[in-house]
Amino acid sequence: MKLTTIRTSGGTRAARAEGDGTLVELPYPDVGALLLDPQWPVAAAGRAHEAMFCDRAPLSARPGKVVRVDLGRRSFHVTRPKSFAGPRDAIVLPQESVAATWKAELAVVMGRLGTIAGFSILNEVTVPWLSLGPALVTPDELQGGLRPRLALHSFVDGRPVQKTDTADLDFVALVHRVSQHVRLEPGDVVAAGHEEVPLLLSAGSVLETEIDEIGFHENVLQRVT
């Protein structure tokens, strides 16, 4: 199952992707709210939209914890972002920010009782500016299931800056390790990576990330005026 959050004239709505290229509304304001319902896999369906014309919102309007795991240092830290940007939203940096770091990662989105609900893309530009989306894909939809083997590519202004894959990541072990120290709730995000990309960013820079079978981000950087 592939789930996303879309913007509609009545506000944001969780939606399920169908094989015919449509997104079908579900009775939740976003995917984060959907994950709190133990019956969500069988949620009633509503109005259908053409996927290509839908504006994708962040998966969750009220994000929980984001646990960032540094595989090199074998450590992790927890942040509680106030909000996420959507996969095509602008990311606004403070006026004084010049140099920044950027990470683009495959992220685990947690379900109930410590289970993995699915996977998504997490972009982080100089904490706490994060974008999450465009979809949550459940493990049964991915090659490798709970240990998916997916290629990740990222670009700045069309220039390649990162090319990697997730073949070496054991997400079940990763979540188990984190859960020994942090209580993971539905909608929480666990992400792991090897390196940051140091950049000199300027207004108008375009950050692009693509992960096979998950989707695509294109975030334009803006500065506070």
N, C-alpha and C positions, 0 to 999 in steps of 0.2 A: 504494500500500500504506500502511496506517495501522498503526503498531506502538506498543505500550504495555508498561508493566511493571505487573503485578498482584501483590497479596499473596494467598498461598494458605496452606493449613494446612501445606504442606511448605516454605514460604519464598517468596521472590519469584520470578517467572517472566516472561520476555518473552512477549508474546502478539501475535497478529495479528488485527485486526478483520475480521469477515466481514460481508457484506451482509445477513445474516439477523439481525443484532443480537447475535451471539455473539463471544466472544474465544477464539481457539484457542491453547493453550499451545505455545511453541516451546522447544527444548532448550537454553536459555540462562537464567542467573539474572536477567538484565535486558537492556534494549536496548543498554546500553553494551557488555556482553560480546558480544552478537550482532554488533555492528558490527566487532569485531575479526576475525571469521571471513569470509574472502573469498567463501565460499559462502552467505552468509546469505540472499540473496534466494530460495533454493530450500530453506530449512531444513525439515526434517521436522516435521509437525504432531502435536499430542497432544490432550489432553483439552480439551473445549469448555466455556465458561462463559457464562452470560447476562451481557451487558455491564453492564446496569443494576444488577446486584448486586455487581459487582467493586469492590474497594478498590484504587485506583490508587496505586502507589508512584512515587517519582522514577524517571525514565527510566534513570538510572545510579546504582548504589550507590557506585561509585568514580569520581567525576567527574574528567575531565582538566582541561585549561585552559579558562578562560572569558575570551575576548578581547572587551572592551567598547570599541566605537568611538564616539567623540564626533563626530558629523557637523558640529556647529557649529564646533568647534575643529580639526577634521581631525586628530585625534590618537586614540591608543588605549592601553589599558593591559591587562595580563594579570594575572588572579588565578587561584589554585589552591584552590578551595573544598574543605573537608574533606568536605562532604556537601551534598546537596540535600534540600529538603523536597518532599513530593509535592504534587499540585495541590489536595488538600483537607486537607493536614496543617496543624497549628498552626505558626506561626513564633514562636520564643521570643526575646525581646529582653532584653538585660541590664537590671538594675534601674535603673541610672543613666541609661539612654537615655530622653530626653523628645522632642526634636525629631528627625525622621528624614526621609530622602528615599525616594522610591519610584519605580521605573521598571518598566513592563510593556512587553515588546518581543517581536516576532517574532524568533526565533533560528534561526540556521543550525546544524545538527548535522553534523559532518564525518564522511565515510566514509574509505575507504582511498585512498591515493595522491592526497590533496588534493581529492577529489571531495566534492560536497555530497550527503550521504545523505538529508537531508530537513529539515523545518522543525518547530519547536515553540514553546512559550511560555516565556519566561524572566521571572520576577518577581524584582526585587532590592529588598530593604528594608535600607538602611543596611549596606553590605558588611560581612561576607560572608554575610548571610542570604539565600539564594536558593532559589526553587522552580522546578522544570523539569518540564514535561509539558503536558497529560496524555498526549499522543501525539507520535510522530514521524511526519510525513506526507511521503511521498516526492514529488518534484516532479511526477511524471506524474499525481498525483491532484489537483493544484491548478490553478486557472485562472491562466494565465501561466507555469506551469512553474517554471523557475529564477528567474523574476522575478514572483512572485505578487502579485496585487492583492487584498489582504485588509483588511477593516475591523477595527479594534481599539477596544474600549470597556473602560474601567475605572471602578470605583466604590469608594467608601469608605462603609460603612454604608448602602448603597443610594443614595448621592449621587454623581452623575456627576462625575468629575474628569479624564477623558481621553477624547477621541474623535479618532481619526486613522486613517490607512490606510498601506499599504506601497507605494503606487503609485510613489513617487519613489526607491525603494531598488533599486539594482542589486547584487544579492548576489554575482553572479559577479565583478564588478569589486572588490567589497569583500573577498571572500575572496582574490582575487589580490593585492590591495594588502597585506593582513595577512601573507600567506604569503611576501612578500619579506623580512620581518623575523622571523617566528615560524614554527617548524615546526609544522604542524597535523597532529594525529594523529586516528585514528578515535575518535569520541566527544567531541572538543573542540567547544566552542560559540563561535560568533561572533555577537555581537548589536550592533545599532546603534540609536541613538535621538537625538532632538533636544533633549529637555528632561527634567528631573527634576520630580517633584511634591513640593514641600515640605509636610510635614504635622506636626501635633501628634498623635501617636499615643497611644492608651491601651489598656490591657488590655481585650480584648473587641472591639476594632475589627475589622471584617470587610473584607478587601481582595478584590475580585472583578475578574477579567479575563476577557474573551472575545475570541477572534480567530476570524473566520469560517473554517470548514473545519478548524480545528485543535482547538478545544475550549474548556474553561472551567476557571478556577481560583477557588477560594474558600478563602482562608487567613485564619484567625483569629489575631490577635496575642495572645501571652501574655508575661508577664514572669517572670523567674527569681524564685522566692520564697525 
